[in-house]
Amino acid sequence: MAESLRLFADRGYTATSVAEIEAAAGLSPGAGGLYRHFRSKEEVLASAIREHIERTRRQIDDGLDQATVYEERPLETRLRMTCQAGLAKMREEQDLIRVLFRDLDQFPNLVAEMREGIVNPLYDGIATWLASQPEFADADEDWPAIAAILGGAVVNYWLANESMYEPPTRIDENRFVESWARLGLGLLRLERIPAPAPTTSP
C-alpha cells in the first residue's frame, strides 16, 4: 500500500500500472501478485487511505492521552509543540495529500472517507486539546472554530511550501511556529467583543 501510494503521488493514479505497483512492492511485475491481496488498483488506494485513517485515529488518541504529561510546561511551549506536531503530520501524509489533489476527484467516496476519517478528527483533536488546557479552563470560546483557524494556518503553510517550493513570504518554520504559538497565547489576553447584531434591510 505504501509503494502504491508513493507511485500514485509521483505519477498519478491513472498513469500508474498494476505491474509498476507489483515491481515497486517486490513482486514479479505483470504476474498478478497484486490480485492475491486486492481485487483492483482502486481497492489498493482505498486500503491505503483506510490504513492512514486508522493510524491518524491512534495518533489523536495517544496525543490527547499524553497531553497531561506536558501540563507543567509553559503554555507557549505546549502551543509550539502542537504546531510542530501538526507540521510533522502534514509531512507524514504528503503522499496521501498529493494523491488527494491530483486524483481523488474520481473517487468522491474516498474523499468523504478522508474528510471524516482524517481531516475532521484532526481539527476536532485540536479543539479538544485547546479546551483541555488549564489556562483556558474559564474561557468561553468557540474551540472548533478556533481550531479551524489555527489548524488551517498549519495546513496552508505546509501546502504553500510544498506546492510553491518555499513558504509564504519566505517565513521559515521556526518563525511560523513561534508566531502560531503567540497567536494561541493571545486567547488568554483578549476579551471577547460581542458580534454586532445583524442589520435588517428597510
C-alpha positions in Angstrom: 0.0 0.0 0.0 2.8 2.4 0.8 4.5 1.8 -2.5 1.3 2.2 -4.4 0.6 5.5 -2.6 4.1 6.7 -3.4 3.6 5.9 -7.1 0.1 7.5 -7.3 1.6 10.6 -5.7 4.5 10.8 -8.1 2.9 9.7 -11.3 -0.9 9.9 -10.8 -3.4 7.1 -10.2 -4.3 6.6 -13.9 -0.7 6.7 -15.1 0.4 4.0 -12.6 0.0 0.4 -13.8 -0.6 -2.6 -11.7 2.7 -4.1 -13.0 4.5 -1.0 -11.7 3.0 -1.4 -8.2 4.0 -5.0 -8.2 7.6 -4.2 -9.2 7.8 -1.5 -6.5 6.5 -3.8 -3.9 9.0 -6.5 -4.7 6.5 -8.8 -6.6 7.1 -10.1 -10.2 5.7 -7.4 -12.4 2.8 -8.5 -14.5 2.5 -11.9 -12.8 -0.8 -10.9 -11.0 0.7 -11.0 -7.5 -1.2 -7.8 -6.5 -4.5 -9.6 -7.2 -3.7 -12.2 -4.5 -4.1 -9.3 -2.0 -6.5 -6.8 -3.7 -9.3 -7.1 -6.2 -8.3 -4.0 -8.1 -6.0 -0.9 -8.2 -8.8 1.1 -6.7 -9.0 -1.2 -3.7 -5.3 -0.7 -3.1 -5.8 3.0 -3.0 -8.9 2.6 -0.7 -7.0 0.3 1.6 -4.0 2.7 1.8 -6.4 5.6 2.8 -8.1 3.4 5.4 -4.7 2.5 6.9 -3.9 6.2 7.2 -7.3 6.8 8.8 -6.6 4.1 11.4 -3.1 5.5 12.1 -4.5 9.0 12.5 -7.1 7.8 14.9 -4.4 6.2 17.1 -2.2 9.3 16.9 -5.0 11.6 18.0 -6.0 9.3 20.9 -2.3 8.9 22.0 -1.7 12.6 21.7 -4.7 13.5 23.9 -3.8 10.8 26.4 -0.3 12.2 26.7 -1.4 15.9 26.9 -1.4 15.9 30.7 2.2 14.8 30.8 3.2 18.2 29.4 0.9 20.4 31.5 3.8 21.5 33.7 5.5 23.2 30.8 4.6 26.8 29.9 1.6 27.1 27.6 3.7 28.8 24.9 5.9 25.7 24.8 2.9 23.4 24.6 1.5 25.5 21.7 4.8 25.3 19.9 4.8 21.6 20.3 1.3 21.3 19.0 2.1 23.4 15.9 5.3 21.3 15.3 3.2 18.1 15.6 0.8 19.5 13.0 3.5 20.2 10.5 5.1 16.8 11.2 1.6 15.2 10.4 1.4 17.1 7.1 4.9 15.8 6.2 3.9 12.3 7.2 0.8 12.4 5.0 2.4 14.2 2.0 1.9 11.3 -0.5 -1.8 11.0 0.5 -2.3 14.7 0.2 -0.7 14.8 -3.3 -3.0 11.9 -4.4 -6.0 13.8 -2.9 -5.3 16.9 -5.0 -4.2 15.0 -8.1 -6.7 12.2 -8.4 -9.3 11.8 -5.8 -12.0 13.8 -7.6 -12.5 10.5 -9.4 -13.4 8.9 -6.1 -15.8 11.1 -4.1 -16.5 8.3 -1.7 -12.8 8.1 -0.8 -12.7 11.9 -0.4 -15.6 11.6 2.1 -13.7 8.9 4.0 -10.6 11.1 4.2 -12.6 14.1 5.3 -14.5 12.1 8.0 -11.6 9.8 9.0 -8.5 12.2 8.9 -9.3 15.9 8.3 -12.2 16.4 10.7 -10.8 14.3 13.5 -7.6 16.3 13.4 -9.4 19.6 13.7 -11.6 18.1 16.5 -8.4 16.9 18.2 -7.0 20.4 18.2 -10.3 21.8 19.6 -10.4 19.2 22.3 -6.7 19.9 23.2 -7.2 23.7 23.4 -10.3 23.3 25.5 -8.5 21.0 27.9 -5.6 23.4 28.7 -5.8 24.6 32.3 -5.1 28.2 31.2 -8.2 28.1 29.1 -10.5 26.5 31.7 -12.7 29.5 32.1 -12.6 30.7 28.5 -15.9 31.0 26.7 -14.6 30.2 23.2 -15.8 28.5 20.1 -13.0 26.0 20.2 -14.0 24.2 16.9 -13.9 27.5 15.0 -10.5 28.5 16.6 -9.1 25.0 15.8 -10.2 25.5 12.2 -8.3 28.8 12.0 -5.1 27.6 13.8 -5.2 24.2 12.1 -5.9 25.8 8.7 -2.8 28.0 9.2 -0.7 24.9 9.6 -2.2 23.3 6.5 -1.8 26.4 4.4 1.8 27.0 5.5 2.7 23.4 4.6 0.8 23.4 1.3 2.3 26.6 0.1 5.8 25.3 0.9 5.1 22.1 -0.8 3.4 23.4 -4.0 5.5 26.6 -4.5 8.8 25.3 -3.1 9.1 27.9 -0.4 6.9 29.1 2.4 4.7 32.2 2.2 6.9 35.4 2.1 9.9 33.1 2.9 8.9 32.8 6.6 10.9 29.9 7.9 9.4 27.2 10.0 10.8 28.4 13.3 9.3 31.9 12.8 6.0 30.3 11.8 5.8 28.1 14.9 6.8 31.0 17.2 4.1 33.2 15.8 1.5 30.5 15.8 2.1 29.9 19.5 1.9 33.7 20.2 -1.5 33.8 18.5 -2.6 31.0 20.7 -1.4 32.9 23.7 -3.5 35.8 22.7 -6.5 33.8 23.7 -5.5 34.4 27.3 -5.3 38.2 27.0 -8.1 39.3 24.7 -11.6 39.9 26.0 -14.4 38.8 23.7 -16.3 41.6 22.0 -19.9 40.7 21.2 -20.6 40.4 17.5 -22.7 43.3 16.2 -26.4 42.5 15.7 -27.3 41.8 12.1 -28.9 44.7 10.3 -32.2 44.3 8.5 -32.9 45.8 5.1 -35.5 48.5 5.1 
